Amino acid sequence: MVRNCYFVAKKLFMDLQAEKLSLLEWLAGLNDPKTLKEFITLKKSKEVDWWDEISEDERAAVNEGLAQLDSGEGIPHEQVMKEIREKYSL
């Protein structure tokens, strides 16, 4: 039974890959600006902003860090990397 599930899943994956390839080939030859614009709009509607995916605590930490940078409290990247190398003997 498990083996049959594996082959079904593999076939579905391969069918999906073939469909994507077919779509890419069709899209590459497409010259209709209206249809291309529709695809661009669809793509943008599916994109996810990482900010929307993080927790409130993570957003607060990012905002705190940005505020610290704005007030001149930032630490240069080189300094942070040096401290990490020293701390972990890298």
FENHU-V978089 format. One record per residue. N is the residue number from 1. RES is the residue in three letters. OMEGA is omega as a letter, one per 40 degrees, with the letter a starting at -180 (999 if undefined). NEAR is the number of other ideal C-beta (glycine too) atoms within 12 Angstrom. Layout:
# FENHU-V978089
[[N;RES;OMEGA;NEAR] [N;RES;OMEGA;NEAR]]
This chain:
# FENHU-V978089
[[1;MET;i;7] [2;VAL;a;8] [3;ARG;i;9] [4;ASN;i;10] [5;CYS;i;11] [6;TYR;a;12] [7;PHE;i;13] [8;VAL;i;14] [9;ALA;a;14] [10;LYS;i;14] [11;LYS;i;14] [12;LEU;i;14] [13;PHE;a;14] [14;MET;i;14] [15;ASP;i;14] [16;LEU;i;14] [17;GLN;i;14] [18;ALA;i;14] [19;GLU;i;14] [20;LYS;i;14] [21;LEU;i;14] [22;SER;i;14] [23;LEU;i;16] [24;LEU;i;14] [25;GLU;i;12] [26;TRP;a;16] [27;LEU;a;19] [28;ALA;a;12] [29;GLY;a;12] [30;LEU;a;17] [31;ASN;a;10] [32;ASP;a;12] [33;PRO;a;10] [34;LYS;i;11] [35;THR;i;15] [36;LEU;i;17] [37;LYS;i;13] [38;GLU;i;15] [39;PHE;i;20] [40;ILE;i;16] [41;THR;i;13] [42;LEU;i;14] [43;LYS;a;13] [44;LYS;a;12] [45;SER;a;10] [46;LYS;a;10] [47;GLU;a;12] [48;VAL;i;11] [49;ASP;a;10] [50;TRP;a;11] [51;TRP;a;12] [52;ASP;a;11] [53;GLU;a;11] [54;ILE;a;15] [55;SER;i;12] [56;GLU;i;12] [57;ASP;i;10] [58;GLU;i;15] [59;ARG;i;17] [60;ALA;i;13] [61;ALA;i;14] [62;VAL;i;17] [63;ASN;i;16] [64;GLU;i;16] [65;GLY;i;16] [66;LEU;i;14] [67;ALA;i;14] [68;GLN;i;14] [69;LEU;i;15] [70;ASP;a;11] [71;SER;i;10] [72;GLY;a;9] [73;GLU;a;12] [74;GLY;i;16] [75;ILE;i;15] [76;PRO;a;12] [77;HIS;a;11] [78;GLU;i;11] [79;GLN;i;12] [80;VAL;a;13] [81;MET;i;14] [82;LYS;a;14] [83;GLU;i;14] [84;ILE;i;14] [85;ARG;a;12] [86;GLU;a;11] [87;LYS;a;10] [88;TYR;i;9] [89;SER;i;6] [90;LEU;999;9]]
